Every structure is written in structure tokens, then in C-alpha cells.
Amino acid sequence: MYRSYEDLDVWRRSCELAITVIRLFHDCKNFPIKDQVTKSAFSVPSNIAEGAERDSRLEFIRFLNIAKGISAAELRTQLYICQTDQYSSRSKIQSTLFRTERNFCHASRPDQILS
């Protein structure tokens, strides 16, 4: 059990992922892409935190599903697109993409996201 969302490993990993994305796109001159990718990256841990602070387990599960099914999926899609262009280092994007997939894609249930 956890006392705060800060105790959740998935929240910490998603914060680290967001920091990685910020650093990865720091020098990107295409500001709409930079803005969209960083917003998606911020959205993952934000949804986890918001859900954890709700008073209902069902609400927490709903926000975990949003973090996985909307925010992380959107980030993965944007990283796929960016790796085909020259927005940032292809190898760094692939590494970040792998981390996103490892943290969120293979979980089919919310309890798997937390493990």
C-alpha cells in the first residue's frame, strides 16, 4: 500500500521519463513538436498523481488507464514520428521509446502498471 503518489514506483519512473524527454527535446527548434511531446510526457505522471489523490480506488484505476492508454500512447506515437525525422538523436529517441514501452505497454491491467 502507499501513502502518497510519491511512494509509487510507476510515478517515479514516469517522472524520470518526463525529465528524459525534456532533455532530449531541449534543443529542438520545431516548437510545436517540442511543446506537444513535452506535454504528453508531463501528462503521464500528472495523471498518476491525480488518480492516486482521489478518494476512490475506481477513480485511481481510471486515471491509471488514462496515463497508460492516452498519455503514454500519445507520447509513444510522437516519439515514433520524431525518430523518423531529424528532431533529435535517433538512438536517444529509441531508448526513450523503449523505456515508455517497458513501463506502460505490456501492462494489460492497472495493477500491472503499479508493479
N, C-alpha and C positions, 0 to 999 in steps of 0.2 A: 504494500500500500504506500501511497505517497501523501505528503502533507501539502505540498505546493508543486506547481508545474515545474519549478526549478529542480525538483528531485527526479524528474522523468528523463531517462537516458535519451529517448526519442526527441525530446525538446532540445537537449544539449547538442545532439548530433545535427538537428536541423538548424540550430543557431550557427554551428560551425560551418555547415553547408552555405548558409546565407553569407557569412563572412568570406568564404572562399569565392563565392560568386561576385561579391563586391570588389574583391581584389582582382579577380580575373577580368572584369569589365571596367576597371578603373580608368584605363587609358582609351577606352572605346570612344571614337569620335561620332559614332552614329547614336545620337542621344535618345531617339525614340526606342531603339532596341535596348540600349543600356538601361533606360528607365523601366521598360516592361520586364526585362529579365530580373532586375533587382527587386521590383515589386513582387514578382512571383516568388522569389527566394525569401523575402521577408514574410510573405503570407503563410508559408508553411509553419514556422514556429509560432507565429501570431495566432493561427487557428488552434494549434495545440494548447497554447496558454489560455486562450479564451474558453475553449471547451472544458479544460481542467478546472477553471474557476467557476463554472456553472454549478448549480445546486443539484443537478440531476445526472445520473450515470448515462441515461439515454442522450442527454444533450452533449455530454463529453464524447460519446461514441459518434454522434452526428458530426461534431467538429473534427474528430479524428478522420472520419470519412471525407470531409471537406479538404483537410490538409493533404490526404493521400490522393483522392480522386479528382480534385480540382487543382489545387495549388501545385503539388508535386508533379502532376501530369502536365500541367501547363509549363512548368519550369523545364521538364524533360523535353517537351516538344520544342521549346525555344532554344535549348542547348543543341538539339539535333539540327535545327535550322542554322544556328550560328556556326556549327562545326563545318558546314558545307561552304560557308563564306569565310572571309578573312577578318572577322570581327575580333578574334583573339586567337591565342595559340591553340591549334587543333588538339594537341596532346593534353593540354590543361583542361580543355573543354571535355574531352573524352574521359579524363579522370574524374571530373566533377559529375559528369553524367553517370558514370559507374557508381559513385557514392550515392547519388539520388536514387538510382535503381535499387541498390543494395538496401537502402534504408526504407524504401516505401513500396517498390513494385511487387515484391514477392510475398507481401502480406495480403492475404485474402480476407482476413478478419481483423477488426480493430485491436484485439488482444495480441495479435502477431506484430502489429506496429509497435506496441509497447515493449516487446521483448528484444 
